[in-house]
Amino acid sequence: MSKSLHESFEEAVAIVNITSKPQAADTLLKLYAFFKIATQNQENPSSSKPLISAFKANAIFQAKHLDEAAAMEQYIAIVEKELNR
């Protein structure tokens, strides 16, 4: 029996949360944007540094064309590729 998309997404999120392997900034921004879309989190990006908030907002803007399922799939794909799942 194969896992559902949601289960695979939750596993990928858990992997990201426990990894200590450094990731490139662009990878982290993509993960951030896909996570926000996949979880329908509409809160504005927040950071103590305005530049970081701007990068986060831009990442979300670039991924706005995705629906929840596509964002989950993209998130999982990055985790599988970058974190060698």
Backbone hydrogen bonds in HBPLUS format (Angstrom, degrees):
<---DONOR---> <-ACCEPTOR-->    atom                        ^
c    i                          cat <-CA-CA->   ^        H-A-AA   ^      H-
h    n   atom  resd res      DA  || num        DHA   H-A  angle D-A-AA Bond
n    s   type  num  typ     dist DA aas  dist angle  dist       angle   num
A0008-SER N   A0004-SER O   2.99 MM   4  6.28 163.9  2.02 155.5 159.7     1
A0009-PHE N   A0005-LEU O   2.85 MM   4  6.06 153.8  1.92 150.0 157.9     2
A0010-GLU N   A0006-HIS O   2.92 MM   4  6.16 162.0  1.95 150.4 154.7     3
A0011-GLU N   A0007-GLU O   3.00 MM   4  6.25 153.9  2.07 147.0 153.9     4
A0012-ALA N   A0008-SER O   2.97 MM   4  6.21 153.8  2.04 144.0 151.3     5
A0013-VAL N   A0009-PHE O   2.89 MM   4  6.19 158.0  1.94 155.0 161.0     6
A0014-ALA N   A0010-GLU O   3.03 MM   4  6.23 156.3  2.08 143.1 149.4     7
A0015-ILE N   A0011-GLU O   2.98 MM   4  6.27 152.8  2.05 146.8 154.0     8
A0016-VAL N   A0012-ALA O   3.01 MM   4  6.31 161.1  2.04 151.5 155.9     9
A0017-ASN N   A0013-VAL O   2.93 MM   4  6.16 157.4  1.98 150.3 157.0    10
A0018-ILE N   A0014-ALA O   3.12 MM   4  6.33 134.7  2.34 143.5 153.8    11
A0018-ILE N   A0015-ILE O   3.28 MM   3  5.40 136.3  2.48  97.5 108.7    12
A0019-THR N   A0015-ILE O   3.03 MM   4  6.00 130.7  2.28 147.4 159.1    13
A0027-THR N   A0024-ALA O   3.08 MM   3  5.27 122.4  2.43 100.9 115.2    14
A0028-LEU N   A0024-ALA O   3.04 MM   4  6.41 161.7  2.07 156.4 161.4    15
A0029-LEU N   A0025-ALA O   2.93 MM   4  6.17 154.2  2.00 149.9 157.1    16
A0030-LYS N   A0026-ASP O   3.04 MM   4  6.20 154.9  2.10 141.0 147.3    17
A0031-LEU N   A0027-THR O   2.93 MM   4  6.21 166.6  1.95 154.9 158.5    18
A0032-TYR N   A0028-LEU O   2.89 MM   4  6.05 156.7  1.95 144.3 151.2    19
A0033-ALA N   A0029-LEU O   2.94 MM   4  6.16 164.8  1.96 150.2 153.4    20
A0034-PHE N   A0030-LYS O   2.88 MM   4  6.06 173.8  1.88 161.2 162.9    21
A0035-PHE N   A0031-LEU O   2.88 MM   4  5.92 155.5  1.94 146.9 154.1    22
A0036-LYS N   A0032-TYR O   2.96 MM   4  6.18 164.2  1.99 151.6 155.7    23
A0037-ILE N   A0033-ALA O   3.05 MM   4  6.30 160.4  2.09 151.9 156.8    24
A0038-ALA N   A0034-PHE O   2.84 MM   4  5.90 164.3  1.86 148.6 154.0    25
A0039-THR N   A0035-PHE O   2.92 MM   4  6.00 148.3  2.03 150.4 157.4    26
A0041-ASN N   A0036-LYS O   2.91 MM   5  4.98 152.7  1.98 150.8 155.1    27
A0040-GLN N   A0037-ILE O   3.14 MM   3  4.95 160.5  2.18 101.9 107.6    28
A0052-ILE N   A0049-LYS O   3.08 MM   3  5.55 124.4  2.40 111.7 124.3    29
A0053-SER N   A0049-LYS O   3.25 MM   4  6.63 159.8  2.29 153.4 159.3    30
A0054-ALA N   A0050-PRO O   2.94 MM   4  6.19 150.5  2.03 147.5 155.7    31
A0055-PHE N   A0051-LEU O   3.01 MM   4  6.34 154.6  2.08 147.1 153.2    32
A0056-LYS N   A0052-ILE O   2.97 MM   4  6.23 158.9  2.01 151.3 157.1    33
A0057-ALA N   A0053-SER O   2.89 MM   4  6.08 162.7  1.92 149.6 154.5    34
A0058-ASN N   A0054-ALA O   2.92 MM   4  6.08 157.1  1.97 147.0 153.4    35
A0059-ALA N   A0055-PHE O   2.96 MM   4  6.19 154.0  2.02 145.4 152.2    36
A0060-ILE N   A0056-LYS O   3.06 MM   4  6.36 158.3  2.11 151.9 157.1    37
A0061-PHE N   A0057-ALA O   2.93 MM   4  6.15 161.1  1.96 149.0 154.8    38
A0062-GLN N   A0058-ASN O   2.95 MM   4  6.18 156.7  2.00 151.1 156.4    39
A0063-ALA N   A0060-ILE O   3.04 MM   3  5.17 136.8  2.23 100.8 113.2    40
A0064-LYS N   A0061-PHE O   3.33 MM   3  5.22 165.0  2.36 102.6 107.0    41
A0066-LEU N   A0063-ALA O   3.03 MM   3  5.86 171.5  2.04 129.8 132.4    42
A0071-ALA N   A0067-ASP O   2.97 MM   4  6.15 156.0  2.03 154.7 162.0    43
A0072-MET N   A0068-GLU O   2.95 MM   4  6.24 154.6  2.01 150.2 157.2    44
A0073-GLU N   A0069-ALA O   2.93 MM   4  6.21 160.2  1.97 150.3 155.7    45
A0074-GLN N   A0070-ALA O   2.92 MM   4  6.13 158.0  1.97 147.9 153.5    46
A0075-TYR N   A0071-ALA O   2.95 MM   4  6.11 158.0  2.00 147.1 153.2    47
A0076-ILE N   A0072-MET O   2.94 MM   4  6.17 168.0  1.95 155.7 158.3    48
A0077-ALA N   A0073-GLU O   2.96 MM   4  6.13 159.6  2.00 147.0 152.9    49
A0078-ILE N   A0074-GLN O   3.03 MM   4  6.28 156.3  2.09 148.5 153.8    50
A0079-VAL N   A0075-TYR O   3.05 MM   4  6.35 163.7  2.08 153.2 157.7    51
A0080-GLU N   A0076-ILE O   2.88 MM   4  6.12 164.2  1.90 156.0 160.5    52
A0081-LYS N   A0077-ALA O   2.95 MM   4  6.10 153.4  2.02 144.2 151.6    53
A0082-GLU N   A0078-ILE O   2.71 MM   4  5.68 169.0  1.73 159.5 162.2    54
A0083-LEU N   A0079-VAL O   2.92 MM   4  5.19 149.2  2.02 130.3 139.6    55
